[in-house]
Amino acid sequence: MKFFSLTARFALLAFVIAGIGILGISAYSYQDAGALLHKQSIERMAGELLRLSDRFQENTDRMRRDVRRIATSDSVIGYHRAVAGDGYDDEFNMTQALWKQRLTIDFKLLMEQRPDYLQIRYIGIVDRGREIVRVERVGGDIAVVPDGDLQRKGQRDYVRETIRLQPNQQYLSRVELNKEHDSIVFPLQPVMRVAAPIHTKNGTVFGVVVINAVFNALASPFDAPPADVSFIMADQKGDYLLHPDKDRQFSHALGGSPGLEKDYSTFKQMLRFQEGYEFQDLPEQSSSLIETHLRYNPLDQAQQIMIAALVSHDVIDELSQGYGRRDELGLMANSIQTMLNHLHATQQELEHLATHDALTGLYNRKALENRIEAELHRTARYNRSLSVFLLDIDHFKSINDTYGHLSGDSVLQCLAKELEVSIRKTDYVARYGGEEFIVVLPETPLQEAMGLAERLRSSIAALSVPLDTGKKIKMTASIGVAAFPVHGQSWQDLLGAADVAMCAAKNAGRDQVKTP
């Protein structure tokens, strides 16, 4: 029998040890690749959940814009002038009854545009908050409630809270079950309520505009979950607002215990606000829970909704397989894809920085000028209207000198947010430099633009910027308005005309709107 030589034995031993090492490294790489793919599948689901949450937020923001527009509309202000004039508005030569009819038409038109709106009301302060106009959806029809059926709402919390707000603020309720005559309506109608105060020229509150929207319609982004995925929403008490089993919804509002408390021992932790998303595995349910929180009310940061996706392990495993094979080649491909994703994100960030102002997040001057040229060309070609606001904060230097440049930056950021909320979807705004801002209003003739500018000026004057010291900074703005083709046909001509008008507003005492 031949025996291996000593050298051969050592070589064989080295080969076995190397093989064991390679197998160990391969197994570790396999496990590491699997963990990475699993994490990425969860992040993918979390990204989809956050995207749907943003769409829900957009729906509530749209409600806030609508109620604010109504509260400052010509119909509402005209009705008040008629009441103050003993039933007649001298400015527009209209009676109180005609303005009320105009209000009713405006409400009906808005409800036709917004199928998720259940009710729009104009509530006066006098007569214990009696409704002046109420338009509501009955079945598939939009009905005007007769005067004899109008109710008094002055003691309602949403009315009392709304009349304490500033002109630029809106009340936004939690999700509630709709009630009529203090009784819950059946079948259940979950609603969200948004309201805005109506202020007179001297600053007193004349009334309140209220919109009731069907919550299920606002939450429509969550209507069609993928297979083996369920969406749930819960309020701050753990009461289900949305659940695959509709009988589990609003158990607390109906006198029972919150559903989230019954289903999850970690419900208290789940209700604590967290940025981004949280993940917990539920092996007993063969599922994972991905949750996020949405602070949807700018006036109440404590008001939030928990939104979660209950995802089957099979879905997560399937998503993991979709990212690549669980072997070295799959890991390499996955790493390359991750690198490409990072490069794409970096490219998007650089593109955003190139076109947006770093402090306010608005378009910068270069991006505006690139866009306005194309807009003017289209306007001229189709014989349309276009207007421009040039807006400058009054006495901004004194704000910096008195409170410091960081506070001045806060003022600029506050104004930028107000501009974004105030403008229509078709308009766009840019920081032109320093404390100057430009708003471009396509399809808007001069007269309409002047009215919009005046409402914007009033909203800015009502702003208060809180400081860490507890003090608040007030501001005003002078606005110059120019229109195509009245004041020029080129961007330079329009800008020059708006600048002349803005200077005229400052020379006339500031906090004014002027046109050349």
MARVO-160161 format. One record per residue (C-alpha): residue number from 1; residue in three letters; x, y, z. Coordinates in steps of 0.25 Angstrom, whole numbers. Layout:
BEGIN
{NUM, "ALA", {X, Y, Z}}
...
//
This chain:
BEGIN
{1, "MET", {0, 0, 0}}
{2, "LYS", {5, 13, -4}}
{3, "PHE", {4, 25, 6}}
{4, "PHE", {4, 39, 3}}
{5, "SER", {17, 46, 5}}
{6, "LEU", {18, 56, 17}}
{7, "THR", {17, 68, 7}}
{8, "ALA", {5, 62, 0}}
{9, "ARG", {-2, 61, 14}}
{10, "PHE", {1, 75, 17}}
{11, "ALA", {-4, 80, 3}}
{12, "LEU", {-17, 72, 5}}
{13, "LEU", {-19, 78, 19}}
{14, "ALA", {-17, 92, 14}}
{15, "PHE", {-27, 89, 3}}
{16, "VAL", {-37, 84, 13}}
{17, "ILE", {-35, 96, 22}}
{18, "ALA", {-36, 106, 10}}
{19, "GLY", {-49, 99, 5}}
{20, "ILE", {-55, 100, 19}}
{21, "GLY", {-51, 115, 18}}
{22, "ILE", {-57, 117, 5}}
{23, "LEU", {-70, 110, 9}}
{24, "GLY", {-70, 119, 21}}
{25, "ILE", {-68, 132, 14}}
{26, "SER", {-78, 127, 3}}
{27, "ALA", {-89, 124, 14}}
{28, "TYR", {-86, 138, 21}}
{29, "SER", {-87, 145, 7}}
{30, "TYR", {-100, 138, 4}}
{31, "GLN", {-106, 141, 18}}
{32, "ASP", {-101, 156, 17}}
{33, "ALA", {-107, 157, 3}}
{34, "GLY", {-120, 151, 8}}
{35, "ALA", {-121, 161, 19}}
{36, "LEU", {-117, 173, 9}}
{37, "LEU", {-128, 168, 0}}
{38, "HIS", {-138, 167, 11}}
{39, "LYS", {-135, 181, 16}}
{40, "GLN", {-137, 187, 2}}
{41, "SER", {-150, 180, 0}}
{42, "ILE", {-155, 186, 13}}
{43, "GLU", {-150, 200, 9}}
{44, "ARG", {-157, 199, -4}}
{45, "MET", {-170, 196, 3}}
{46, "ALA", {-167, 207, 13}}
{47, "GLY", {-165, 217, 1}}
{48, "GLU", {-178, 213, -5}}
{49, "LEU", {-185, 215, 9}}
{50, "LEU", {-179, 229, 10}}
{51, "ARG", {-183, 233, -4}}
{52, "LEU", {-197, 229, -1}}
{53, "SER", {-196, 237, 12}}
{54, "ASP", {-192, 249, 4}}
{55, "ARG", {-204, 248, -5}}
{56, "PHE", {-213, 248, 7}}
{57, "GLN", {-206, 260, 12}}
{58, "GLU", {-208, 267, -2}}
{59, "ASN", {-223, 264, -1}}
{60, "THR", {-224, 271, 13}}
{61, "ASP", {-215, 283, 8}}
{62, "ARG", {-225, 285, -4}}
{63, "MET", {-236, 286, 6}}
{64, "ARG", {-229, 297, 14}}
{65, "ARG", {-227, 304, 1}}
{66, "ASP", {-241, 303, -3}}
{67, "VAL", {-247, 308, 10}}
{68, "ARG", {-237, 320, 11}}
{69, "ARG", {-241, 324, -4}}
{70, "ILE", {-256, 324, 0}}
{71, "ALA", {-253, 332, 13}}
{72, "THR", {-247, 343, 5}}
{73, "SER", {-256, 342, -7}}
{74, "ASP", {-263, 354, -13}}
{75, "SER", {-277, 347, -10}}
{76, "VAL", {-273, 345, 5}}
{77, "ILE", {-268, 360, 6}}
{78, "GLY", {-279, 365, -2}}
{79, "TYR", {-290, 358, 7}}
{80, "HIS", {-283, 365, 19}}
{81, "ARG", {-283, 378, 13}}
{82, "ALA", {-298, 377, 10}}
{83, "VAL", {-301, 373, 24}}
{84, "ALA", {-293, 385, 29}}
{85, "GLY", {-301, 393, 19}}
{86, "ASP", {-315, 389, 25}}
{87, "GLY", {-317, 379, 14}}
{88, "TYR", {-310, 386, 2}}
{89, "ASP", {-296, 387, -3}}
{90, "ASP", {-294, 400, -9}}
{91, "GLU", {-280, 396, -15}}
{92, "PHE", {-286, 386, -24}}
{93, "ASN", {-300, 390, -24}}
{94, "MET", {-305, 377, -19}}
{95, "THR", {-315, 373, -8}}
{96, "GLN", {-312, 364, 3}}
{97, "ALA", {-321, 353, -3}}
{98, "LEU", {-314, 354, -17}}
{99, "TRP", {-300, 352, -10}}
{100, "LYS", {-306, 340, -2}}
{101, "GLN", {-311, 334, -16}}
{102, "ARG", {-297, 337, -21}}
{103, "LEU", {-291, 329, -9}}
{104, "THR", {-300, 317, -11}}
{105, "ILE", {-296, 317, -26}}
{106, "ASP", {-281, 317, -22}}
{107, "PHE", {-283, 306, -12}}
{108, "LYS", {-290, 297, -22}}
{109, "LEU", {-279, 299, -32}}
{110, "LEU", {-268, 296, -23}}
{111, "MET", {-275, 283, -18}}
{112, "GLU", {-277, 279, -33}}
{113, "GLN", {-262, 280, -34}}
{114, "ARG", {-259, 273, -21}}
{115, "PRO", {-267, 260, -21}}
{116, "ASP", {-261, 257, -7}}
{117, "TYR", {-268, 269, -1}}
{118, "LEU", {-280, 265, 7}}
{119, "GLN", {-284, 279, 12}}
{120, "ILE", {-280, 294, 11}}
{121, "ARG", {-286, 304, 21}}
{122, "TYR", {-285, 319, 24}}
{123, "ILE", {-288, 321, 38}}
{124, "GLY", {-290, 335, 44}}
{125, "ILE", {-285, 339, 58}}
{126, "VAL", {-299, 346, 62}}
{127, "ASP", {-311, 338, 66}}
{128, "ARG", {-303, 328, 73}}
{129, "GLY", {-295, 324, 61}}
{130, "ARG", {-307, 322, 52}}
{131, "GLU", {-304, 316, 38}}
{132, "ILE", {-305, 326, 27}}
{133, "VAL", {-303, 316, 15}}
{134, "ARG", {-302, 301, 15}}
{135, "VAL", {-300, 293, 3}}
{136, "GLU", {-299, 278, 4}}
{137, "ARG", {-298, 265, -3}}
{138, "VAL", {-311, 256, -2}}
{139, "GLY", {-309, 243, -10}}
{140, "GLY", {-303, 247, -23}}
{141, "ASP", {-309, 261, -23}}
{142, "ILE", {-305, 274, -18}}
{143, "ALA", {-316, 281, -9}}
{144, "VAL", {-317, 295, -3}}
{145, "VAL", {-323, 294, 11}}
{146, "PRO", {-335, 302, 13}}
{147, "ASP", {-334, 314, 22}}
{148, "GLY", {-344, 307, 32}}
{149, "ASP", {-335, 295, 33}}
{150, "LEU", {-322, 303, 36}}
{151, "GLN", {-316, 301, 50}}
{152, "ARG", {-308, 308, 61}}
{153, "LYS", {-294, 304, 62}}
{154, "GLY", {-288, 315, 71}}
{155, "GLN", {-285, 305, 82}}
{156, "ARG", {-278, 295, 74}}
{157, "ASP", {-263, 294, 77}}
{158, "TYR", {-259, 296, 63}}
{159, "VAL", {-266, 309, 62}}
{160, "ARG", {-261, 314, 75}}
{161, "GLU", {-247, 310, 71}}
{162, "THR", {-248, 316, 57}}
{163, "ILE", {-252, 330, 61}}
{164, "ARG", {-239, 331, 69}}
{165, "LEU", {-230, 329, 57}}
{166, "GLN", {-223, 339, 49}}
{167, "PRO", {-228, 342, 35}}
{168, "ASN", {-217, 333, 29}}
{169, "GLN", {-220, 321, 38}}
{170, "GLN", {-229, 309, 36}}
{171, "TYR", {-235, 300, 46}}
{172, "LEU", {-234, 285, 43}}
{173, "SER", {-241, 275, 51}}
{174, "ARG", {-238, 261, 55}}
{175, "VAL", {-245, 250, 47}}
{176, "GLU", {-259, 249, 53}}
{177, "LEU", {-272, 242, 51}}
{178, "ASN", {-282, 251, 45}}
{179, "LYS", {-294, 256, 54}}
{180, "GLU", {-307, 262, 51}}
{181, "HIS", {-315, 268, 63}}
{182, "ASP", {-304, 263, 73}}
{183, "SER", {-306, 248, 68}}
{184, "ILE", {-296, 240, 60}}
{185, "VAL", {-301, 238, 46}}
{186, "PHE", {-303, 223, 42}}
{187, "PRO", {-298, 217, 33}}
{188, "LEU", {-285, 223, 39}}
{189, "GLN", {-279, 235, 31}}
{190, "PRO", {-265, 238, 36}}
{191, "VAL", {-262, 252, 32}}
{192, "MET", {-251, 262, 33}}
{193, "ARG", {-255, 277, 36}}
{194, "VAL", {-247, 289, 31}}
{195, "ALA", {-251, 303, 35}}
{196, "ALA", {-246, 318, 33}}
{197, "PRO", {-250, 331, 39}}
{198, "ILE", {-256, 342, 32}}
{199, "HIS", {-250, 355, 36}}
{200, "THR", {-255, 369, 33}}
{201, "LYS", {-246, 381, 29}}
{202, "ASN", {-245, 385, 43}}
{203, "GLY", {-240, 371, 48}}
{204, "THR", {-253, 367, 55}}
{205, "VAL", {-258, 353, 52}}
{206, "PHE", {-272, 353, 44}}
{207, "GLY", {-273, 338, 42}}
{208, "VAL", {-267, 324, 39}}
{209, "VAL", {-267, 316, 26}}
{210, "VAL", {-267, 301, 28}}
{211, "ILE", {-264, 289, 19}}
{212, "ASN", {-268, 275, 23}}
{213, "ALA", {-261, 264, 14}}
{214, "VAL", {-263, 249, 14}}
{215, "PHE", {-250, 243, 20}}
{216, "ASN", {-251, 231, 12}}
{217, "ALA", {-250, 239, -1}}
{218, "LEU", {-238, 247, 5}}
{219, "ALA", {-231, 234, 9}}
{220, "SER", {-234, 228, -5}}
{221, "PRO", {-219, 226, -8}}
{222, "PHE", {-220, 214, 1}}
{223, "ASP", {-232, 208, -6}}
{224, "ALA", {-225, 197, -14}}
{225, "PRO", {-214, 190, -6}}
{226, "PRO", {-206, 180, -13}}
{227, "ALA", {-209, 165, -11}}
{228, "ASP", {-205, 160, 4}}
{229, "VAL", {-203, 175, 8}}
{230, "SER", {-213, 182, 17}}
{231, "PHE", {-213, 197, 20}}
{232, "ILE", {-218, 202, 34}}
{233, "MET", {-219, 216, 40}}
{234, "ALA", {-221, 220, 54}}
{235, "ASP", {-223, 233, 62}}
{236, "GLN", {-215, 237, 74}}
{237, "LYS", {-224, 229, 83}}
{238, "GLY", {-222, 216, 75}}
{239, "ASP", {-236, 216, 69}}
{240, "TYR", {-235, 210, 55}}
{241, "LEU", {-239, 220, 44}}
{242, "LEU", {-236, 210, 33}}
{243, "HIS", {-236, 195, 34}}
{244, "PRO", {-238, 183, 25}}
{245, "ASP", {-249, 179, 34}}
{246, "LYS", {-259, 191, 34}}
{247, "ASP", {-266, 186, 46}}
{248, "ARG", {-253, 189, 54}}
{249, "GLN", {-253, 204, 50}}
{250, "PHE", {-257, 214, 61}}
{251, "SER", {-259, 204, 72}}
{252, "HIS", {-254, 215, 82}}
{253, "ALA", {-263, 226, 76}}
{254, "LEU", {-275, 216, 78}}
{255, "GLY", {-272, 214, 92}}
{256, "GLY", {-262, 202, 92}}
{257, "SER", {-247, 200, 93}}
{258, "PRO", {-237, 205, 82}}
{259, "GLY", {-235, 194, 72}}
{260, "LEU", {-220, 197, 72}}
{261, "GLU", {-219, 194, 87}}
{262, "LYS", {-226, 181, 85}}
{263, "ASP", {-218, 176, 74}}
{264, "TYR", {-204, 180, 78}}
{265, "SER", {-197, 180, 91}}
{266, "THR", {-187, 190, 86}}
{267, "PHE", {-198, 200, 83}}
{268, "LYS", {-193, 211, 92}}
{269, "GLN", {-180, 210, 85}}
{270, "MET", {-187, 210, 71}}
{271, "LEU", {-194, 223, 75}}
{272, "ARG", {-181, 231, 78}}
{273, "PHE", {-177, 240, 67}}
{274, "GLN", {-165, 236, 59}}
{275, "GLU", {-159, 242, 46}}
{276, "GLY", {-158, 233, 34}}
{277, "TYR", {-163, 219, 37}}
{278, "GLU", {-163, 208, 47}}
{279, "PHE", {-162, 193, 45}}
{280, "GLN", {-166, 181, 54}}
{281, "ASP", {-167, 167, 50}}
{282, "LEU", {-179, 159, 54}}
{283, "PRO", {-175, 144, 53}}
{284, "GLU", {-188, 139, 59}}
{285, "GLN", {-196, 146, 48}}
{286, "SER", {-185, 142, 37}}
{287, "SER", {-185, 157, 34}}
{288, "SER", {-177, 170, 37}}
{289, "LEU", {-183, 183, 40}}
{290, "ILE", {-177, 196, 34}}
{291, "GLU", {-182, 209, 40}}
{292, "THR", {-181, 224, 39}}
{293, "HIS", {-187, 236, 45}}
{294, "LEU", {-193, 248, 38}}
{295, "ARG", {-194, 262, 45}}
{296, "TYR", {-205, 267, 36}}
{297, "ASN", {-209, 280, 43}}
{298, "PRO", {-199, 292, 43}}
{299, "LEU", {-205, 298, 55}}
{300, "ASP", {-205, 286, 64}}
{301, "GLN", {-192, 278, 63}}
{302, "ALA", {-198, 268, 73}}
{303, "GLN", {-209, 264, 63}}
{304, "GLN", {-205, 252, 56}}
{305, "ILE", {-209, 240, 49}}
{306, "MET", {-202, 226, 49}}
{307, "ILE", {-202, 220, 36}}
{308, "ALA", {-197, 205, 34}}
{309, "ALA", {-195, 194, 24}}
{310, "LEU", {-197, 180, 29}}
{311, "VAL", {-189, 172, 19}}
{312, "SER", {-188, 157, 18}}
{313, "HIS", {-174, 150, 19}}
{314, "ASP", {-177, 144, 5}}
{315, "VAL", {-178, 158, -1}}
{316, "ILE", {-165, 163, 5}}
{317, "ASP", {-158, 150, 0}}
{318, "GLU", {-164, 152, -14}}
{319, "LEU", {-159, 166, -14}}
{320, "SER", {-145, 161, -9}}
{321, "GLN", {-144, 151, -20}}
{322, "GLY", {-148, 163, -30}}
{323, "TYR", {-135, 170, -26}}
{324, "GLY", {-126, 159, -31}}
{325, "ARG", {-122, 144, -28}}
{326, "ARG", {-117, 140, -15}}
{327, "ASP", {-103, 137, -19}}
{328, "GLU", {-90, 144, -22}}
{329, "LEU", {-94, 149, -36}}
{330, "GLY", {-108, 154, -30}}
{331, "LEU", {-100, 161, -19}}
{332, "MET", {-91, 168, -29}}
{333, "ALA", {-103, 172, -38}}
{334, "ASN", {-110, 177, -25}}
{335, "SER", {-98, 185, -21}}
{336, "ILE", {-97, 192, -35}}
{337, "GLN", {-112, 195, -35}}
{338, "THR", {-110, 201, -21}}
{339, "MET", {-99, 210, -26}}
{340, "LEU", {-107, 214, -38}}
{341, "ASN", {-118, 218, -29}}
{342, "HIS", {-109, 226, -20}}
{343, "LEU", {-103, 233, -33}}
{344, "HIS", {-117, 236, -38}}
{345, "ALA", {-121, 242, -25}}
{346, "THR", {-109, 250, -24}}
{347, "GLN", {-112, 255, -39}}
{348, "GLN", {-126, 259, -35}}
{349, "GLU", {-121, 266, -23}}
{350, "LEU", {-111, 274, -31}}
{351, "GLU", {-122, 278, -41}}
{352, "HIS", {-131, 283, -30}}
{353, "LEU", {-119, 291, -24}}
{354, "ALA", {-117, 297, -38}}
{355, "THR", {-131, 302, -39}}
{356, "HIS", {-136, 305, -25}}
{357, "ASP", {-132, 315, -15}}
{358, "ALA", {-125, 308, -3}}
{359, "LEU", {-131, 316, 8}}
{360, "THR", {-146, 316, 4}}
{361, "GLY", {-147, 304, -6}}
{362, "LEU", {-154, 313, -16}}
{363, "TYR", {-149, 314, -31}}
{364, "ASN", {-137, 323, -32}}
{365, "ARG", {-135, 334, -42}}
{366, "LYS", {-129, 326, -53}}
{367, "ALA", {-139, 315, -52}}
{368, "LEU", {-150, 326, -53}}
{369, "GLU", {-144, 333, -65}}
{370, "ASN", {-143, 320, -72}}
{371, "ARG", {-158, 316, -70}}
{372, "ILE", {-164, 330, -72}}
{373, "GLU", {-158, 331, -86}}
{374, "ALA", {-166, 319, -90}}
{375, "GLU", {-178, 323, -83}}
{376, "LEU", {-178, 337, -90}}
{377, "HIS", {-176, 330, -104}}
{378, "ARG", {-188, 321, -101}}
{379, "THR", {-196, 333, -96}}
{380, "ALA", {-193, 342, -108}}
{381, "ARG", {-196, 330, -118}}
{382, "TYR", {-210, 327, -113}}
{383, "ASN", {-214, 341, -109}}
{384, "ARG", {-215, 338, -94}}
{385, "SER", {-213, 347, -82}}
{386, "LEU", {-202, 346, -72}}
{387, "SER", {-198, 355, -60}}
{388, "VAL", {-186, 356, -51}}
{389, "PHE", {-185, 361, -36}}
{390, "LEU", {-172, 367, -31}}
{391, "LEU", {-172, 366, -16}}
{392, "ASP", {-162, 373, -6}}
{393, "ILE", {-163, 372, 9}}
{394, "ASP", {-164, 385, 15}}
{395, "HIS", {-153, 390, 25}}
{396, "PHE", {-146, 377, 24}}
{397, "LYS", {-132, 383, 27}}
{398, "SER", {-138, 388, 41}}
{399, "ILE", {-143, 373, 43}}
{400, "ASN", {-128, 368, 41}}
{401, "ASP", {-123, 380, 50}}
{402, "THR", {-132, 378, 61}}
{403, "TYR", {-134, 363, 62}}
{404, "GLY", {-122, 358, 55}}
{405, "HIS", {-119, 351, 41}}
{406, "LEU", {-124, 337, 46}}
{407, "SER", {-137, 343, 50}}
{408, "GLY", {-137, 350, 36}}
{409, "ASP", {-136, 337, 30}}
{410, "SER", {-147, 331, 38}}
{411, "VAL", {-156, 343, 32}}
{412, "LEU", {-152, 339, 18}}
{413, "GLN", {-155, 325, 20}}
{414, "CYS", {-169, 328, 26}}
{415, "LEU", {-172, 337, 15}}
{416, "ALA", {-168, 326, 5}}
{417, "LYS", {-177, 316, 11}}
{418, "GLU", {-189, 326, 11}}
{419, "LEU", {-186, 329, -4}}
{420, "GLU", {-186, 314, -7}}
{421, "VAL", {-200, 312, 0}}
{422, "SER", {-206, 325, -6}}
{423, "ILE", {-203, 323, -20}}
{424, "ARG", {-211, 314, -29}}
{425, "LYS", {-206, 301, -35}}
{426, "THR", {-204, 308, -49}}
{427, "ASP", {-196, 319, -43}}
{428, "TYR", {-181, 318, -38}}
{429, "VAL", {-172, 327, -29}}
{430, "ALA", {-158, 330, -28}}
{431, "ARG", {-148, 337, -19}}
{432, "TYR", {-142, 347, -28}}
{433, "GLY", {-132, 352, -19}}
{434, "GLY", {-130, 357, -4}}
{435, "GLU", {-144, 360, 1}}
{436, "GLU", {-151, 361, -13}}
{437, "PHE", {-160, 350, -19}}
{438, "ILE", {-167, 348, -32}}
{439, "VAL", {-180, 341, -34}}
{440, "VAL", {-184, 338, -49}}
{441, "LEU", {-199, 336, -52}}
{442, "PRO", {-202, 329, -65}}
{443, "GLU", {-216, 331, -71}}
{444, "THR", {-218, 343, -62}}
{445, "PRO", {-223, 357, -67}}
{446, "LEU", {-219, 370, -59}}
{447, "GLN", {-232, 372, -52}}
{448, "GLU", {-232, 358, -46}}
{449, "ALA", {-217, 359, -42}}
{450, "MET", {-220, 372, -35}}
{451, "GLY", {-230, 365, -26}}
{452, "LEU", {-221, 353, -24}}
{453, "ALA", {-209, 362, -20}}
{454, "GLU", {-218, 370, -10}}
{455, "ARG", {-222, 357, -3}}
{456, "LEU", {-208, 352, -3}}
{457, "ARG", {-203, 366, 3}}
{458, "SER", {-214, 364, 14}}
{459, "SER", {-210, 350, 17}}
{460, "ILE", {-195, 354, 19}}
{461, "ALA", {-199, 366, 28}}
{462, "ALA", {-206, 355, 37}}
{463, "LEU", {-193, 346, 38}}
{464, "SER", {-186, 345, 51}}
{465, "VAL", {-172, 339, 51}}
{466, "PRO", {-169, 333, 65}}
{467, "LEU", {-155, 335, 71}}
{468, "ASP", {-148, 326, 82}}
{469, "THR", {-149, 338, 91}}
{470, "GLY", {-164, 337, 91}}
{471, "LYS", {-165, 350, 83}}
{472, "LYS", {-172, 350, 69}}
{473, "ILE", {-168, 358, 57}}
{474, "LYS", {-179, 364, 48}}
{475, "MET", {-177, 368, 34}}
{476, "THR", {-183, 375, 22}}
{477, "ALA", {-180, 375, 7}}
{478, "SER", {-181, 384, -4}}
{479, "ILE", {-186, 378, -17}}
{480, "GLY", {-184, 383, -32}}
{481, "VAL", {-193, 376, -42}}
{482, "ALA", {-191, 376, -57}}
{483, "ALA", {-198, 369, -68}}
{484, "PHE", {-196, 364, -82}}
{485, "PRO", {-198, 370, -92}}
{486, "VAL", {-203, 383, -85}}
{487, "HIS", {-189, 387, -79}}
{488, "GLY", {-180, 380, -88}}
{489, "GLN", {-178, 367, -97}}
{490, "SER", {-164, 363, -92}}
{491, "TRP", {-159, 358, -79}}
{492, "GLN", {-150, 370, -77}}
{493, "ASP", {-162, 380, -80}}
{494, "LEU", {-171, 373, -70}}
{495, "LEU", {-161, 372, -59}}
{496, "GLY", {-158, 387, -61}}
{497, "ALA", {-172, 391, -60}}
{498, "ALA", {-175, 382, -48}}
{499, "ASP", {-162, 389, -41}}
{500, "VAL", {-167, 403, -44}}
{501, "ALA", {-181, 399, -38}}
{502, "MET", {-174, 393, -26}}
{503, "CYS", {-166, 405, -24}}
{504, "ALA", {-179, 414, -25}}
{505, "ALA", {-185, 405, -14}}
{506, "LYS", {-173, 407, -5}}
{507, "ASN", {-173, 422, -8}}
{508, "ALA", {-188, 423, -4}}
{509, "GLY", {-186, 417, 10}}
{510, "ARG", {-183, 402, 8}}
{511, "ASP", {-192, 391, 10}}
{512, "GLN", {-199, 394, -3}}
{513, "VAL", {-202, 388, -17}}
{514, "LYS", {-199, 397, -29}}
{515, "THR", {-199, 395, -44}}
{516, "PRO", {-192, 404, -54}}
//
